[in-house]
Amino acid sequence: MSTPRRRRPTMADVAERAGVSRTLVSFILDGKPGASDETRRRVLAIADEIGYRPDSAARLLAQGRSRTLGVMTDVRQLFQAELVTHIYPAAERLGYEVLLSANLPDRTEATVVDSLLSHRCGALILLGPTGDQSFLEKLAQRAPVVVACRRLTGLNQQTPLATVRTNDAKGIRQAVDYLVGLGHRRIHHVDGGRDPGSADRSRAYKAAMRAHGLAEEIEVIPGAHNEDAGAAAARAMLAAPTLPTAVLAGNDRCALGILDVFTRAGVDVPAQVSLMGYDDTRLSENPRIDLSTIHQDAAEIARHAVQLAVQMLVEGPPHAMDVVLEPTLVVRGTTAPPRGGPAARSGIADTIEG
């Protein structure tokens, strides 16, 4: 004979054992005032004793909150696509659904957010938003917001706004330290323009170069986190009297644009110029690309983002407002020690395909 399934303890069971009302138990478990310290301790002890756990689904239903997480993503960014592939299973494990909406050149972030909220998303996960912080803070007054892959400052612990990101400053420092360790001095950085994380990465590059006594070698080439910007930066470097011996791109997509133009122009990567990216997208490990880069843990960023979103839905603003993950240096085939100093422009084709 099968053993009868044990009934899950309820809030009513806690209230009956404690000799108080169910409403008072609810207030105590939610951390609201209204009970003496003695009653609070007794209720919490009884809840723990009988194994009562709050039913998040029931609580959200009672609050009229959705179990759908709205995710804003830039479909052109490879790393954000990887984040999305990890967000789905992370949400499903917690019993939540995911609704995607894309921000495009002719579709503002405000439009994306309004679309997600109109579909009754309970919380929002924004991947690399570019809107200013005041926009994000106002948005958090409408629904809990988790910002992924961007640093925010002065977060208010009373506001349901949290961030999950990689320590970009440390990642760039690792890249510069590695290149300098190979013997490079003339290291250029192609930045990400106004894209998320770009300012932090540029500052970290300059600081790392100064730390190695290479302040006079600092060269930041304006760019963006895409292949076209990388290609334009590569053409600018090819037009200069000499090439750097190493280039640190703002992200992997930018690095791919640089690699394409350099290769078409006859520049040997890494024999003449070493090249590093940032993100470690799946394309970077393709054997024909084999890009040295800084790894961001997409699975962990996604997991933390989902957990924070659900936590804020159920419990309110989180204790950990800013979750910072560690980067990892990934060495592949596009970096090597410099060959005989700065690469001269001689031998490079004058006609460059863009």
C-alpha positions as CSV (number, residue, x, y, z in Angstrom):
1,M,0.0,0.0,0.0
2,S,1.2,3.5,-0.8
3,T,2.1,5.8,2.0
4,P,-0.3,8.8,2.3
5,R,1.3,12.0,1.1
6,R,2.1,14.4,4.1
7,R,0.2,17.6,3.9
8,R,2.3,20.7,3.5
9,P,2.1,23.0,6.7
10,T,0.2,26.2,6.1
11,M,0.1,29.7,7.6
12,A,-3.1,28.7,9.4
13,D,-1.3,25.8,11.1
14,V,1.3,28.3,12.4
15,A,-1.4,30.6,13.6
16,E,-3.2,27.8,15.4
17,R,-0.1,26.5,17.2
18,A,0.9,30.0,18.2
19,G,-2.5,31.1,19.3
20,V,-2.6,34.2,17.1
21,S,-4.5,35.3,14.0
22,R,-3.4,34.3,10.5
23,T,-3.1,38.0,9.7
24,L,-0.6,38.5,12.5
25,V,1.4,35.5,11.3
26,S,1.5,37.0,7.8
27,F,2.7,40.3,9.1
28,I,5.5,38.7,11.1
29,L,6.7,36.5,8.2
30,D,6.7,39.6,5.9
31,G,8.7,41.5,8.5
32,K,6.0,44.1,9.1
33,P,5.4,45.7,12.5
34,G,2.4,44.8,14.7
35,A,3.7,42.1,17.0
36,S,5.7,42.1,20.2
37,D,9.2,40.7,20.1
38,E,8.1,37.7,22.2
39,T,5.2,36.9,19.8
40,R,7.5,37.4,16.8
41,R,10.1,34.9,18.2
42,R,7.4,32.4,19.1
43,V,5.8,32.5,15.7
44,L,9.1,32.2,13.8
45,A,10.1,29.3,16.1
46,I,6.9,27.4,15.4
47,A,7.1,28.0,11.7
48,D,10.6,26.6,11.7
49,E,9.5,23.6,13.9
50,I,6.7,22.5,11.7
51,G,8.6,23.2,8.5
52,Y,6.4,26.0,7.2
53,R,7.7,27.7,4.1
54,P,5.9,30.7,2.5
55,D,4.1,29.8,-0.8
56,S,5.6,32.4,-3.2
57,A,3.1,31.5,-5.9
58,A,0.1,32.0,-3.6
59,R,1.6,35.3,-2.3
60,L,2.1,36.7,-5.8
61,L,-1.4,35.6,-6.7
62,A,-2.9,37.3,-3.7
63,Q,-0.9,40.5,-4.6
64,G,-2.1,40.3,-8.2
65,R,1.5,40.0,-9.4
66,S,2.5,38.1,-12.5
67,R,4.8,35.1,-12.6
68,T,6.3,36.4,-15.9
69,L,9.7,38.0,-16.1
70,G,10.1,40.6,-18.9
71,V,13.6,40.6,-20.5
72,M,14.9,43.4,-22.7
73,T,17.7,42.3,-25.0
74,D,19.7,43.7,-28.0
75,V,19.4,40.8,-30.5
76,R,22.5,42.1,-32.3
77,Q,24.8,41.4,-29.3
78,L,26.1,37.9,-29.1
79,F,26.8,37.9,-25.4
80,Q,23.2,39.0,-24.6
81,A,21.9,36.1,-26.7
82,E,23.9,33.8,-24.5
83,L,22.4,35.4,-21.4
84,V,18.9,34.8,-22.8
85,T,19.7,31.1,-23.3
86,H,20.5,30.8,-19.6
87,I,17.7,33.1,-18.3
88,Y,15.0,30.7,-19.6
89,P,16.1,27.6,-17.6
90,A,16.9,29.7,-14.5
91,A,13.4,31.2,-14.6
92,E,11.7,27.8,-15.3
93,R,13.5,26.2,-12.3
94,L,11.8,28.8,-10.1
95,G,8.4,28.4,-11.7
96,Y,8.5,31.6,-13.8
97,E,8.0,32.3,-17.5
98,V,10.0,34.7,-19.7
99,L,8.8,37.3,-22.1
100,L,11.4,38.8,-24.5
101,S,11.3,42.2,-26.2
102,A,14.1,43.7,-28.3
103,N,15.5,47.1,-28.3
104,L,16.5,48.2,-31.9
105,P,17.8,51.4,-33.4
106,D,14.3,52.6,-34.1
107,R,12.7,51.2,-30.9
108,T,13.5,53.0,-27.7
109,E,14.1,51.3,-24.4
110,A,11.0,53.2,-23.0
111,T,9.0,51.5,-25.8
112,V,10.4,48.1,-24.9
113,V,9.6,48.6,-21.2
114,D,6.1,49.8,-21.8
115,S,5.5,46.7,-24.0
116,L,6.7,44.3,-21.4
117,L,4.7,46.0,-18.6
118,S,1.6,46.0,-20.8
119,H,1.8,42.2,-20.9
120,R,1.7,42.2,-17.1
121,C,5.3,41.2,-16.5
122,G,5.9,41.2,-12.7
123,A,9.6,42.2,-12.9
124,L,12.1,43.3,-15.6
125,I,15.6,42.1,-16.4
126,L,17.3,44.6,-18.7
127,L,20.4,43.4,-20.5
128,G,22.9,46.2,-21.1
129,P,20.5,49.1,-21.0
130,T,21.8,52.5,-22.2
131,G,19.2,54.7,-20.5
132,D,20.4,57.0,-17.8
133,Q,20.1,56.0,-14.2
134,S,17.2,58.3,-13.4
135,F,15.2,56.5,-16.1
136,L,16.0,53.2,-14.4
137,E,15.1,54.4,-11.0
138,K,11.8,55.8,-12.1
139,L,11.1,52.5,-13.9
140,A,11.8,50.6,-10.6
141,Q,8.8,52.5,-9.1
142,R,6.6,50.6,-11.6
143,A,8.1,47.2,-11.3
144,P,11.2,45.5,-9.8
145,V,14.2,46.0,-12.1
146,V,17.4,44.0,-12.5
147,V,20.1,45.6,-14.7
148,A,22.6,43.1,-16.1
149,C,26.1,44.0,-17.4
150,R,26.2,47.6,-16.3
151,R,27.4,49.3,-13.2
152,L,25.1,51.8,-11.4
153,T,26.1,54.1,-8.5
154,G,24.3,55.1,-5.3
155,L,21.6,52.4,-5.3
156,N,18.9,53.0,-2.8
157,Q,18.2,50.0,-0.6
158,Q,14.5,51.0,-0.5
159,T,14.1,50.8,-4.3
160,P,13.6,47.5,-6.1
161,L,16.6,48.1,-8.5
162,A,19.6,45.8,-8.5
163,T,22.5,45.0,-10.8
164,V,24.5,41.9,-11.8
165,R,27.7,42.4,-13.6
166,T,31.3,41.3,-14.1
167,N,34.2,43.3,-12.6
168,D,35.1,45.0,-15.8
169,A,38.0,47.0,-14.3
170,K,39.6,43.7,-13.1
171,G,39.0,42.0,-16.4
172,I,40.7,44.8,-18.4
173,R,43.5,44.9,-15.9
174,Q,44.0,41.2,-16.4
175,A,44.2,41.7,-20.2
176,V,46.7,44.5,-20.0
177,D,48.8,42.6,-17.4
178,Y,48.9,39.6,-19.7
179,L,49.9,41.6,-22.8
180,V,52.6,43.5,-20.9
181,G,53.8,40.2,-19.5
182,L,54.3,39.0,-23.1
183,G,56.5,42.0,-23.7
184,H,54.0,44.4,-25.3
185,R,54.3,48.1,-24.6
186,R,52.5,49.8,-27.6
187,I,49.0,48.6,-26.6
188,H,46.0,50.4,-28.1
189,H,42.4,50.2,-26.8
190,V,39.4,50.4,-29.1
191,D,36.6,51.6,-26.8
192,G,32.9,50.9,-26.8
193,G,31.7,54.5,-27.3
194,R,28.4,55.0,-25.4
195,D,27.7,51.3,-25.0
196,P,27.3,49.8,-21.5
197,G,30.6,49.1,-19.7
198,S,32.7,51.1,-22.2
199,A,33.6,53.9,-19.8
200,D,34.7,51.5,-17.0
201,R,36.8,49.5,-19.5
202,S,38.5,52.6,-20.9
203,R,39.3,53.9,-17.4
204,A,40.7,50.5,-16.4
205,Y,42.8,50.3,-19.5
206,K,44.4,53.7,-18.8
207,A,44.9,52.9,-15.1
208,A,46.6,49.6,-16.0
209,M,48.9,51.2,-18.6
210,R,49.9,53.8,-16.0
211,A,50.5,51.1,-13.4
212,H,53.0,49.5,-15.8
213,G,54.8,52.8,-16.5
214,L,53.3,53.0,-20.0
215,A,51.4,56.3,-19.7
216,E,53.0,57.6,-22.9
217,E,51.8,54.6,-24.8
218,I,48.1,55.1,-23.9
219,E,46.0,55.3,-27.1
220,V,42.2,55.0,-27.0
221,I,40.5,54.7,-30.4
222,P,36.8,55.7,-30.5
223,G,34.6,52.7,-31.3
224,A,31.5,50.7,-30.3
225,H,30.6,47.2,-29.4
226,N,30.1,46.0,-33.0
227,E,32.1,44.7,-36.0
228,D,31.7,47.9,-38.1
229,A,33.3,50.0,-35.3
230,G,36.1,47.5,-35.0
231,A,36.7,47.6,-38.8
232,A,36.8,51.4,-38.8
233,A,39.3,51.4,-35.9
234,A,41.5,48.9,-37.8
235,R,41.5,51.1,-40.9
236,A,42.5,54.1,-38.7
237,M,45.4,52.1,-37.2
238,L,46.5,51.0,-40.7
239,A,46.6,54.6,-41.8
240,A,49.0,55.5,-39.1
241,P,52.9,55.4,-39.6
242,T,53.2,52.4,-37.3
243,L,50.9,49.7,-35.9
244,P,50.6,48.9,-32.2
245,T,52.0,45.5,-31.2
246,A,48.7,44.7,-29.4
247,V,45.1,45.8,-29.5
248,L,42.6,45.4,-26.7
249,A,39.1,45.7,-28.2
250,G,36.0,46.8,-26.2
251,N,34.3,43.5,-26.8
252,D,34.5,40.4,-29.0
253,R,32.4,41.8,-31.8
254,C,34.6,44.8,-32.1
255,A,37.7,42.5,-32.1
256,L,36.1,40.5,-34.9
257,G,35.9,43.6,-37.1
258,I,39.5,44.5,-36.3
259,L,40.6,40.9,-37.1
260,D,38.8,40.9,-40.5
261,V,40.3,44.2,-41.7
262,F,43.8,43.3,-40.5
263,T,43.6,39.9,-42.1
264,R,42.4,41.3,-45.4
265,A,45.3,43.9,-45.3
266,G,47.9,41.2,-44.8
267,V,48.6,41.9,-41.2
268,D,49.6,38.7,-39.4
269,V,47.7,38.2,-36.1
270,P,49.3,37.6,-33.7
271,A,52.8,37.7,-35.3
272,Q,52.6,41.4,-36.1
273,V,49.7,42.5,-33.9
274,S,48.2,40.6,-30.9
275,L,44.5,41.0,-30.5
276,M,42.2,40.6,-27.4
277,G,38.5,40.8,-27.0
278,Y,36.1,40.9,-24.1
279,D,33.1,38.7,-23.3
280,D,34.2,35.3,-24.5
281,T,31.2,34.7,-26.7
282,R,30.8,31.3,-28.4
283,L,32.0,32.6,-31.7
284,S,35.4,33.6,-30.1
285,E,36.3,29.9,-29.5
286,N,35.6,29.0,-33.2
287,P,38.9,27.4,-34.4
288,R,39.1,29.8,-37.3
289,I,38.9,32.8,-35.0
290,D,40.5,31.5,-31.8
291,L,40.3,34.8,-30.0
292,S,42.0,35.6,-26.8
293,T,39.5,37.4,-24.6
294,I,38.1,38.0,-21.1
295,H,35.5,35.6,-20.0
296,Q,32.2,36.7,-18.5
297,D,30.1,33.9,-16.9
298,A,26.8,34.2,-18.8
299,A,25.2,31.4,-16.9
300,E,26.0,32.9,-13.5
301,I,24.9,36.4,-14.6
302,A,21.6,35.0,-15.8
303,R,21.1,32.9,-12.6
304,H,21.7,35.9,-10.3
305,A,19.5,38.2,-12.4
306,V,16.6,35.8,-12.3
307,Q,17.0,35.2,-8.5
308,L,17.2,38.9,-7.8
309,A,14.1,39.6,-9.9
310,V,12.1,36.8,-8.1
311,Q,13.4,37.9,-4.7
312,M,12.2,41.5,-5.3
313,L,8.8,40.3,-6.5
314,V,8.2,38.2,-3.4
315,E,10.2,40.0,-0.6
316,G,10.8,43.5,-1.8
317,P,14.2,45.2,-2.4
318,P,17.2,42.8,-2.0
319,H,20.0,43.0,0.5
320,A,22.6,42.5,-2.2
321,M,21.9,45.4,-4.6
322,D,25.0,45.0,-6.7
323,V,26.2,41.4,-7.5
324,V,29.7,41.5,-9.0
325,L,31.2,38.4,-10.6
326,E,34.8,37.6,-11.3
327,P,36.3,37.7,-14.9
328,T,38.7,35.2,-16.3
329,L,41.5,35.6,-18.8
330,V,41.2,33.2,-21.7
331,V,44.3,32.8,-23.8
332,R,43.9,31.5,-27.4
333,G,45.6,32.0,-30.7
334,T,45.4,35.8,-31.4
335,T,48.0,36.8,-28.8
336,A,51.8,36.2,-28.8
337,P,55.0,38.0,-27.7
338,P,55.8,41.0,-30.0
339,R,58.1,40.5,-32.9
340,G,61.0,42.9,-33.0
341,G,59.2,46.0,-31.6
342,P,56.3,48.0,-33.2
343,A,55.1,46.7,-36.5
344,A,56.0,49.0,-39.4
345,R,53.4,49.7,-42.0
346,S,55.6,48.5,-44.8
347,G,54.3,45.4,-46.5
348,I,50.7,46.2,-45.7
349,A,48.4,46.5,-48.6
350,D,47.5,50.1,-49.4
351,T,44.0,49.0,-50.5
352,I,42.0,47.9,-47.6
353,E,38.6,46.2,-47.9
354,G,36.1,47.5,-45.3
